[in-house]
Amino acid sequence: MLGIIIETYNLPQGMAKETEEKILPSIIKQTTFRTIKGVAGIIYTDDDQVPVWFKTKDSELIPTVYTAWRAPFILSIVLTHPHVIEVLEGGADLMLPGSVPPFDDRIEKGSIVGIADTKNPYLIKAVGRSNHKLSNFKKTVGTSGVAIDIYHSHGDMLFRLIKKKIKAPEEPDLEIKLKEKETEEEEEEEEVNEPGDKGQKFDKEEKEEKGKEELSQPDNSEKRDVQDKLVEEVTILSIDDVDHFFKRSLFQTLTQQDLQFPLPASIFMNHIIDNLATDIPAVQIKKTSWKKSAKYLKAMEKEGFLKLKGKGDDITVVSSVTKDNNEQLKHFVPYRVKKSKPQNTKSSRDENNSNGLVLEKLYKPTSPIRQIFNDLDMVFAQFYDPAEVKDILNKYIAKHNLVNEKNKKTILLDDVLFNVTPGSEKVIGRDQILSPFLKKFSEFHRITKAGEEERSPPVRGTVPQVQIITETKIGRKVITRTSNFEPFGVEADDFSNELKVKCSGSTTIGQNTQNPKLMEVTVQGPHGKIVIDLLIKKYGLNPNWIKFDDKSKPKKKRS
């Protein structure tokens, strides 16, 4: 199997055992799978049941994200923006406009590739198949179509098969170690030298060692050169690349923001900086071909995007083109810009334990409101938080002048919003429209540890609740059962051991009787309060995420 992998992915022969183990562990187990779409194949796992490779009936062996973390050198990497990774983890394919050039020349149509973001260019988050020879695309602005068909991503069902929690490496190891070769000359030297020739043997050994060092240096430097070149390709952007980021930011600003002209150049440039698609330090105005904001704005005026007034650095942006009168803006695909929220505003993270877990509520639009997103030129296949959903609705109302002039607390429903809201009235209170609008979104949630940068993909549905039940079994034996704790990162073994100590009683781990897919930890005794306290203080759960039912106490009879 290792030989097939080496041949398929054009890896070097004679790799060290350590490197081979990263690619394919010595102990491999396999199991078959079948998707809901009828695709069948094989999953290969290591001794800890961690999926390392998989294949379908008609495909080659494909590494999992976990294997790509251990051995990122297996795959060519395609970069995308950090926010796009969330979309891919939600089940989408990588589109051409969402991919970031330059591309690896080795990527052909049909190549298996890894997907990483520009912040962590070697940390692969998804694996898929390329639909193009990507090196043909020098720029992706204005393009359309799917770049990579995603087969597997961090956080999907394949990844969730892993029972233990595996953290992504901070710095993936790109080095391919090779076996150390002993030459025939060394063996002959040991046989020929007599005891009386010790001084001569020492001289020869010293020369040979020096020779070996000199011979090995080019290989090591060559390896370092390759790694340095890869780093430079990602972190050291060319002037054209930085220019490209600033031009895309102009398109994003002109299409996604409601600007009120005239604007001083400094304020307009603040919008440009805020709308940059990346926060890489190298992307700044002085690293562009224009060097200064004034020259950049004048260049954009020459290209017909802006109209300026003033001289030298003291200029004002008087007006700009729009999507209606410019082809480039018309075909521009907007991207999502991460904006920091003011500290005094409420967000989807209100229901959180500041020292423990963080809950983030997210919403994904469904087909009945696609027309609204098309009308606003906003990304449809994207997750939005509640504040962003409200902003989308307000933008649509403002664009179509739907505020009732006779009573500004009400909205005049057009055909699109009329189909979204229940009832037959054409006028609705402004405070009544958000709730039915939200129902046209699929609700998701994401739970992460406070301060943890790595975020798992959103999970469909509302936040679950840990179920704690204290009940009396046959023979007046009282037990406390706890289930549905795994979505909060609580591992059954660790939780069971903690309860054993806290409750000074025996514990067992088994399947939940109502839902066999859930694990259940049972401890002897009425320990509901201790379990709740442990979940809140040690594991960081919010009390609202816990449901306790004490069935051990007899119910009061009605008088």
N, C-alpha and C positions, 0 to 999 in steps of 0.2 A: 504493500500500500504506500509506503514511504517513497519507493522508487517511482510509482505512478505520479505522486505529488511533485517530486523533483522534476520529472519530465514535463508534466503539464504546465508548471509555473516557471520552467526554465531556471531552476535553482542550481547552484554549483555542486559538483560531485565532491566527495571527501570532506563533508562537513563534520565538525566536532560533535561528539555525543550530546553535549549540552544543547547545541543548536537543533539537532535532530529531535530531541525531547520536546523542545518548544513547538516544533512543527507538528509532531505526532508522538504522543506519549507512548511508553513501552507497553502499557496495558490498555487495550482498546475493546470496548463492548459495542454492540450494535443493536438497534431496534428499528422496526419499520414504522412508517407514518403514512397517513392519508389526510389531505386537507379537505375542507368543506367543498372545494371546487373539484374534488376528485383526483388531485395530483398525488401520486404515491412515490415513496422513496425510502431511503435509509438514513438514520441519524447515528453517527458514531460518537460515543462518549468515552471519557477517561474513567479511571477507577473510582472517582468521586461522583460519577454520573453527570459530569459537566460536558455538554455537547461541544465537540471540537471540530467535526467536519460533518457535512451532509451531502446527499446527492439525490436527484430524482431519477426516474427510470431512464431518461434520455440525456441527462447532464453529466458533466465531469464532476469530480469531487470539489466541493466549495467550502472554504474555511468559515467558521463561525466568527462572530465579533470577538469572542473570548480568545480564539487562536490568533486573530489579527492583533490583539493587544500584546500577546506574547511574542509574536513573530510578524511585525508589520512589514517586513521586507518581502513577504510572499506576494503581496498585491501592489499594483500601481494605485496611487491615491488620487482621487478627484476631490477638489476643495469646493466647499459651498459656504454660505453665510451661517452663523450660529443659529439664527432663528429658523432657518430652513430645515435644520436637523430635526426640530420638533415636528415639522410637517411630515418628514420622512418616517419618523417613529410612529406617527399616526396612521401610516399605511400608504402614503403617497409615493409616487416615483419622483426622481430628480429631473426637473425640467431644464432645458438648455439655458434659459435666462437666469436660473438659480445657481448655475455652476460658475466657478471662478477660474478664468484662464491665468497663466499659461498651463497647458495640459501636457502630460507625459507622452512623448513620441511613441512609446511602446503600446499605448492603448489603441487597439484596433476595434472594428465593429465585431461584437461578440465576446470581447475580453471580459473576464471577471475582474472587478475593481473594488476597492474600498472607498468609502465616503468619509471625509473628515471636514471639520470646519476650520476657518481661517485663524481662529484663536488657538486651536490645538491641532496643527496640521499633520501630525503623525498618529493621533489617537482616532482610530477608525470606529465610526458609530453605526455604519451600515455597509452591507455588501450587496452588489448587484451586477448586472450585465450591461455593457455599453452598447448603445444603438448606433454609434458613429465612430469614425476615426477622429477623435476629438481634437487632435493637433491641427486639423484643418480649420478649426474655429479660433481665430486670434482674439475676437471679441464676441461676447454673447448678447450684448444689448441689441434689441430689435429682432432677435431670433425667436423661434417657437418650436415646440415639439419636445419629446421626452429624450433626455440625454442618457439616463441610466434607469433600467428596470430594476427596482429594489426587490431582492429576494428575502432579505433577513436584516433586522435592525436591532439595536440595543433596546431591550425592554419588551420585545415581542414574545409570542408564546414559546418559541424555541429557547429564547434567553431565560424565560421564566421557569424552564425545567430545572434550572440550577437551584438546588436546595440551600446551599450555603451562599452567603453574600460575598461577591467578588468585586473589589474596588478596581476601577480602571487605573492603570499606572500613570503617574505624573509625567514621566518621560519614557515613552516606549523605547526599547533597545533595538536599534537598527543594525547592530553589528552581526555579521555572519561569521562565526568562528570556524576555522578549518582545522583538520587534524595536523599535528606536528609530524613531519616526515623524517625518518632516519635514513641517511644516505648509505649506500654500499661502501663508500670510501671510509666512513667512520668505523664500520664493522671490520674492514680489512686492516685498518690502522691498529685496532686493538689486538688482532691476531699476529701481525708482523713484528711489532715492537718487543724487544727482549728486555729483561730486567735491567741490563747494563745500559740501555738506551733511554733511561728515564728523562735526562735533560733534553735529549732530542725530541722525545715524545711530547714533553711539555711545550716545547717551542711550536711543534706542529699543531698541537691541540689549540694553543693560543691563537695561531694564525687562522686555523679553521673556524674557531669561534668568532674571530674578528670578521672573517669572510662571511660567515653566516649572518652576522649582524648587518653587514653591508648589503648582502643580498636581500635580507628581509625588510630593510628600510623602504625600498621603493614600493613593495607590496602594501606596507602599512600606510605609507604616505598616500599611495593611490587610493586606498580604502577611505582615508580621511578626506581626500580631495572629493571623492564621490559623495560622502556624507555632507561635507561643507557645501558642495554644489547644490545638494537637495535642500539644505537649510536656506541658502541664499535665494533659491527660487521662490521660497515661501515668504521669508522675512525681509529680504532686500528687494523691494519692488523697483521696477524701472520707472523712468520719468513718464513714459507712456501709460504705465499702469496707474500711477497716481493721478495723471491727467484724466484718465478714464473714470476713476472714482469721483472726481469733482464734477465731471460732466454729467454722470448719472445722478449725482446729488442735485444738480440744477434741474434735471428732468423730474426727479422726485418732488422737489420743492414746488415747481410750477404746476404739477398735476395733482398733488395731494394736499396742498395748503391753500387756504383762502386768503391770499395776500391783498392788502389794501394799498395800492400805489398812490402817490410816490412814496418810496422808502429810502432812507439814507443807506449808503453802501454798507456801513458797519452792521446795521440791523439785518439787511438782506444777507450778508455773509454769515451772520449768526444762524440763519435758517439753513444755509448751505452746509455749515459745519454740523449742525444738529441732524441733518438728513444724510450724512455720509453712511455708506453701507457697512463700514468697518470702523473699529476703534484702534487699529494698528497704529502705533506712534509714528511710523514712517509716512502715513497719509496726512500731510499737512501742506498748506498752500506754498510754503517756501521750497518744498520738494517737487513742485510742479514745474513745467516749462515756463510758466508765467511769473513765478517767484513772488509776485505781489497780488493782493486782492484787486487793486485797480486795473492791473493789466489783464487779469483773469476776466473781470467783468467787461472790459473793452473788447476782449477776444470773443466773448459770448455775444456782444453786440454786433460785431462784424459777421458772425455766423447767423445773425437774424433772430436770436432768441430774446434779446433785451433791447430796450431803448434807454439811453443814459442822458444825463444833463450835468454839466459842470466841467471843470478842467483839473488836470493833475490827479491828486488823490482825493480831492474834494468833489465827489460825484454823487449823484442821486439816481436811483433806478426809477424811471418814470413809468414804464409799462413793460409788458412781456407778451410773447405769443401764447396761444392756448392750444389745447388739443384740437379745437375746431379748425384752426388755420395753420397747423404745422404737422406734417406727416410723421416726423420722428417722435413727437409727443403723443400723437394718436396711437402709435404702435408700442409705446413704452410700457413695459410690465413693471408695476410698482413693487417695492419690497417693503417688508415690515421693519420699522425703525424702533429700537428699544428706547423708551423715554423714561427718565426717572420721575417718580411721582412726588409731589410736594409732601412734606412730612405731616401736615395737618389734614390731609385728605384720607378718607376711608377707602380701602381697597378690598379685593377678594380675599385678603389675608387677615381680616379682622378676628376670625375665630381661631386664634393660634396661641400656643404656649410659647412665650418668648424664649424660654430656655430649652425647648424640646423640639416638637414637630411643627412644621409649617403647612397649612392647608391652602391650596390655591384652587379657586373655582374658575373653570374655563368653559367657553361655549364655542361650538362649531356650527356654522350656518348649514341649513338644509335647503333642498331644492326649491320650496315655495318662496323663499326670499332671495334666490339667486339674482333676480332682476334688479334688486336694490344694489347689490354689490357690483353688478355690471354697470349700472347707471353711475355709480360713484367711482368706478375704476379701481375697486379695492379687491384684494386677494380673497377668493371665495373659500378655497381649501386651506383654512387657517384657523388657529385657535385664538379667541379673543376673551379678555377678562370683562367683568360686568361694566366697568367704566368705559371701556372701548366700545362695547355694544351700545351703550347709551349715546356715545358720541356719534356712532354710525347713524343711529336713528335721527338724532338732531341735525346732522349734515343733510340727510335726505329731506327732512322737513324744510330746512332752510333753502335748499337748492330749488325746491318746487313751490316755494311760497305757500306752504300749507297752514300757516298760523292764521287763525280766524281774526280778521281785523276788528270785527264787532266785539269779540271776547277773546283776548289773547291767551286766556287760560285753556282754550279749546283748540282742537286741530280739525281741519277739513280733510277728510280722508279721500285720497285719490283711489283709483282702481286697485293699485298694488297693496296699499295699506288696508283698504276695505276688505280684501281677501285674507289679510292677516288677523284682523280683529273679529271677534264674535258679534252677532247681532246684525241689525239691518240699518242702524243709524249711520248717517254720513258725517256726523260731527261727534267727536269724543273728547273727553277731558285730557289735557296734556299729561296729567298724572296717572291716567288709566291706560295709556297705550304701550308703555314699556313692558308690562307683565305679559300681554299676549304676544308681543314681539319676541320676547325671550323664549316663549314656548316653541317658536319656529327654529330654535337652535337645539342641537344635541348637547346635553350637559356632561361635562367631564370634570375630573378633579385630579390633583397631583399632591402627594404628600412627600415632603422632604425634611431632612434634619436642618435645624436652624444653622445658618452659616455654611452649609454644604453647597459648593458650587455645582457639582455634578447633579443634574436633574433627570429623573426618570421620565419616560413619556407619559402623557395624561391617560387616565383610566376612565372609561365611559361610566356614567352614572353619578349619583350623589355619593358623598363620603359615607363609607360603611360604618357600622357600629360593632364594637366588641360586645359579644353576648356573654353575660355572667349569670349563671343560674345556681342557686343553692336549693337543694331538695333533699327529701328524706327517702331513702331506698328501703327495701324490705329489711325488717329487723331493726328499724329505727336508726339506721346508719345514715348520718348526714354527710353529704358531699357537696363540693362546689366545682361546677364545670365552667370552663372558659373557652370560647371559640371565636373565630373570625379576627384573630389578632395579627395574622400574617401580613395583611395589607399595610400595617403600620411598622413593618420591619422587625417585628418581634419573632424570634426563632423559638420553636417549640422546646427544643432541648434546653436552651438557656433559661427560658421562662419557667420550665418545670423545675430546674435546679434552684432557681431563686425562690419559688414557692415552697419547695421542700425545706429550705432554711428558714424562711419567714414564718411559715405555719407550723414548723416542727412536726410535720406529718408526711406520710408517703404520698407520692404523686404518680400518675400514669399518663401516658400519651397515646391517643388513639384517634379514630375517625369520629366525626360528629354524626350522631344517629339520624338527624333530620337532613343533613347535607354531607354525604360521605366525602365530598371534595375538600371539606374543611378539616383541619387538624383540631383536636380538642385536648386540653390539659385538665385533668381532674385531680383535686386534692381532697383528702379526708377532712371533714369538719366544716362548720359554717364560717367561711373565711372571705365572704364577699368584700368586706371593708378593706381587708389586707390586700386583696387582688386589685381593687380600684386604686388604692394608695400606691401600689407598686407600678401599675401602668402609668400613672400620672407622674410620679417622682423619678422613676428610673428610665422609663421609656418615652416620656415627654408627651403623652396623649392629653388632649383637651377633655375635660369631663363630659362635654356634649357628645363625644364620640363613644361613650360607654353606656350600655344599658344593663341594669342590674334587676333581676327578678328573684325575690326570696320566696320560694314555694315551700320552705320548711315550716313556716308558721301557719297554723290552722286559720282558715278564713272565718271571719266573724259571721255568725248567723244573723239573718234578718229578723228583727222582732216583729 
